[in-house]
Amino acid sequence: MAYGDFVIQRDLNFTINRGDVFVIMGGSGCGKSTLLKHLIGLQRPARGDIIYDRQNFWRASDAERIRILRRIGVLYQSGALFSSLTLAENIALPLGEFTDFSRTEIADIVSYKLALVGLAGFEDYYPSEISGGMQKRAGLARAMALDPEILFFDEPSAGLDPVSARLLDDLIINLSDALGTTIVVVTHELASIFAIGTNAVFLDPETKTMLATGSPKHLLAESKDSKIIQFLTRGEGNVETTR
Amino acid sequence: MKATTGMTDIKDISGHIKFEQIDADTWSIRLAGSWTQGANIKPVEQVLAQLAATTPFARLTLQAGDLDRWDSRLPTYLLAMLDYCQAKNIQADLSGLPEGIQGLLNLARAVPERAGDRRSAQQTPALAKIGMMVLSGLADIKRLIIFIGETVQAGVSLMRGKARFRTVDLFLCIQETGPGALAIVTLISLLVGLILAFVGAVQLAMFGAQIFIADLVGLGTVREMGALMTAVIMSGRTGAAYAAQLGTMNVNSEIDALKTMGISPMEFLVLPRMLALILMLPLLCIYADFMGILGGAIVTTNAFDVSLTQYFNQLSKAVDLTDFSIGLFKSLVFAVLIATAGCMRGMQCGRSASAVGDAATAAVVNSIVYIVVADSIITLICNRLGI
């Protein structure tokens, strides 16, 4: 992965299994969000491939790429709701474009998705009229609109108070358990990493590559790499003190 | 403590610094008084110069027994001294300072500056600057070509009935672009017609040919000013708005969100805006033509000895459908240019608030340049063709 000549990360090789809650972690500026951009089709990798179900994402034709994109949902850091549309219209947009549901069916689905994220009754509000945390949850409702197989989260707990962050974590676990959705989370929130992660990759900004992949708890227990231990223990370096 | 108001107050606050030689190798510095913002303190350069003037020594102890109050000024002062000590290989003893200051000093020096982290102010030679300007110009042209290509693709899928955008958005854009601009177009084109009439009338009246004001205003407005003035208004009003809207959507990741939904932002965002402007600008242009002619009529009938009937008779002799069509054609071209400049700058906007401002400015400047250049070319062609 690179911006022009500036290499962000190299030699990344990891697998996300179906049903995983996969955490992309690492210190600030290590390229977590850039990796996410590559995975969701916003930036072409300088070299290498991204493979969805044996289908090569970046070498596929445009039409196929769009078909793959329709199977994923993304929650952006800021929510990225369309500011000119109400919450209901935001969520209804992908439904209206890609399904043949009738108007009333779409309205029902919209209410259901909003209720799932705890925003029942907020259909006719504009994104600017609700708080940042609510925008994020509404963004999640939109990402879930088409019942995607894979959901991507960019820093879901950034800018949320601890209780809301916890609720969002619970929601993620629920989605993964109840719907079997594969979930990919970019985060450096330790509490979240241990609470939800079943698999992870650790990116390091200095060596510009991944240091390890595997379940976060496993990494903490077995990793010999001091950088990973430092990260997973808030720099205390001692395994016993955290859990 | 109350805010300092008089001279006496300022004099009262001062920080003191005292030197003492303890033995051959050791100097001591004692700090006392108030080391706060606004206090009267000897500049650090003078202190360092004094230290440099003494015989070389190896140890410096810093003490602050009688320190009254201090803020960021004291650590800054001390850091400058410590830098000096490091450069001269003098061992500095901080143990005489209050713990708070020691902690801050340690914190400030905990992460040393890495070589190459600081941006050096480089002087770029003029030749390199010119080269970079050419390169960025070329990159701009490349982006323009890509944008035009994508627009054409979106246009093709529109013709095949496959373009994805909300009809509501199209109507909102039309409302904003057309009827929303009526008031300002009315005002400007009426006044431009008035001005044309006055400018012409003064000359024509010299040989009693006031009646030909109608020709001048009619042809001038219909062929040229109507289209040009509406285009300039719309580039400031709509082109800038498009760039700012799309730019803000870019900053807010809304365009990314569309892409990952599998919806083409070119179809969803750019197409309705382009269509709205292409539909509305010619209509506005016709309206502006009539307003301009009306403005001319006001001047001619009131200030010069021409009746309204005469004015319109003369006008219908001078202006025919070809003139109207040329004006309309121009406005169509201008619409495409304004929409392209506005949408392209918006779509390619960077991700900061200042980038949105730059995008809006660039959109207006570009579209006005495009408009004037295109106008000259079309006028030249019409002249050559004799129409």
Contacts between the chains, C-beta under 8 A, distances in Angstrom:
chain1	res1	chain2	res2	distance
A	40	B	260	4.9
A	41	B	259	6.9
A	41	B	260	6.3
A	42	B	256	5.6
A	42	B	259	6.2
A	42	B	260	6.9
A	66	B	262	4.2
A	67	B	262	7.8
A	69	B	259	7.9
A	69	B	260	5.9
A	69	B	261	7.1
A	69	B	262	4.2
A	70	B	261	7.9
A	70	B	262	5.0
A	72	B	260	7.0
A	74	B	256	7.9
A	74	B	257	6.9
A	74	B	260	4.7
A	76	B	253	4.6
A	76	B	256	6.8
A	76	B	257	6.2
A	77	B	253	7.4
A	78	B	252	6.1
A	78	B	253	6.0
A	80	B	252	5.9
A	80	B	253	3.8
A	80	B	254	5.3
A	80	B	256	6.6
A	80	B	257	4.2
A	81	B	254	7.5
A	81	B	257	8.0
A	82	B	249	7.7
A	82	B	254	5.5
A	82	B	257	7.5
A	83	B	248	7.7
A	83	B	249	7.5
A	83	B	252	6.8
A	83	B	254	7.0
A	93	B	166	8.0
A	93	B	261	7.5
A	93	B	263	7.8
A	94	B	261	5.2
A	94	B	263	7.7
A	97	B	164	5.6
A	97	B	261	7.7
A	97	B	263	6.1
A	98	B	262	7.3
A	142	B	257	8.0
